[in-house]
Amino acid sequence: MDQIAIIGGTALHGNIPIGGAKNSAIKLMAAGLLTDEPLILTNMPRLRDTRFLGALLQRLGTRITESDGASGPQTVLHTPEITSAYASYDLVRQMRASFNVLGPLIARTGHAKVSLPGGCAIGARPVDLHLSSLHALGAHIDLHEGYVYAQAPRGLKGARIKFPFSSVGATEHAMLAAVLARGDTELIGAACEPELSDLAACLNAMGAKVSGAGTSTIRITGVTRLTGATHAVIPDRIEMGTYAVAAAMAGGVVRLTNTRPDLIDALLHKLDEAGVGVDRHPDGVTISRNGARLKAVEIETDPYPGFPTDLQAQFMALMTLADGESVVRETIFENRFMHVPELSRLGAEITVSGGEARVCGVDRLEGAQVMATDLRASVSLVIAALAARGETVVNRVYHLDRGFERLEEKLSACGAQVRRIKGSAEPDD
Ligand code: UD1
């Protein structure tokens, strides 16, 4: 298993280009199952998760061609026919979002057998809303031995689906299934995350009729078939937010490019409140900080446009060196404070009670061996290490590779002392 070693204390200076959003790319790839024509995705991130989903799609009948030409990283997905409508436990267990192939498979073939994803490191993460949406759209759903057996031999039909609370995955899943359903669908209480608008834009380019994405009511009029299209993946707001926090932590001046600052307004306001320089441009944002100590500020995670849960761990790392006490409230996922004991190994003072963490700013952190536990938690350790005295070694960095492309390269280009230590083969969890 690879490790990442970081020697802290160097300010960052330079540009960091932001890639396409992982969380969007994997749903867009699933959308490729809905048509027998090629779907061309540009601005594609090259990540462990996208590779993994690609391998699953190939088993279902998708031909995948990747290229990295002058127009940037591109993936062509072509599924002339679905050759298998089966996604095994081993495939879905390794990446939860693989479950989102279920809706497109039912929509295109009328049946599917897909493993339930099971729990994961950041909580139980059930899929009840996914299944109730597909049921409302007319799929007959049976659960046996950890598998979803779904049937809709005469196709799906439009429905009015009311979500009791915001779920990104369930809203996307319902949208992916409803575009080929007969008649009208209304999704009420839909998630408003930018990745949903991106998925709707791609589906519309393929000939779907989706309106209202980005608001809490999405309307879909089903069509009988979708075509190929070319679509550019939206910038990764979590990658952008992570490097913004990294620059704030290390100090210096870093310009984040190839992105949209409006996607992380909630974070930029908090950085500004803490005393970080935030300068917005049409294609990105410049983050700057001189040696002055940051102010402790409170955050609470919320659905978009609130503070993203996927930036909570990173912001907490920043607050470990702030002046005063910061309160971090996690409202989206249970058990999403797994980074706390690892940050404590670096000298942070944090106490957790239920969904609330109190971070008492300390004068300095010190490098140590730490363990990555999940994707966002692991990058918070890298951020803390950038400002820690001495060397930090982050173990189990395969978590990082799921969602951050060339992380050590991007940070090194700005002067950070970061290197990857190659290890033995990666585990498959
Ligand atoms: C997606 C993102 C993840 C992000 C999260 C919230 C992807 C691949 N992942 O995850 O990075 O942190 O949105 O912005 O896009 N829930 C249920 N039943 C369901 C579905 C969800 O109870 O059927 C609960 C979850 O346990 C959680 C809450 O709803 O407490 C929100 O989860 P959801 O928005 O669905 O997150 P994901 O789509 O899994």
Boltz pocket constraint, residues with backbone or C-beta under 6 A from the ligand:
constraints:
  - pocket:
      binder: B
      contacts: [[A, 23], [A, 24], [A, 26], [A, 97], [A, 123], [A, 124], [A, 125], [A, 126], [A, 127], [A, 128], [A, 129], [A, 130], [A, 131], [A, 166], [A, 167], [A, 168], [A, 169], [A, 170], [A, 191], [A, 309], [A, 310], [A, 331], [A, 332], [A, 333], [A, 334]]
      max_distance: 6.0
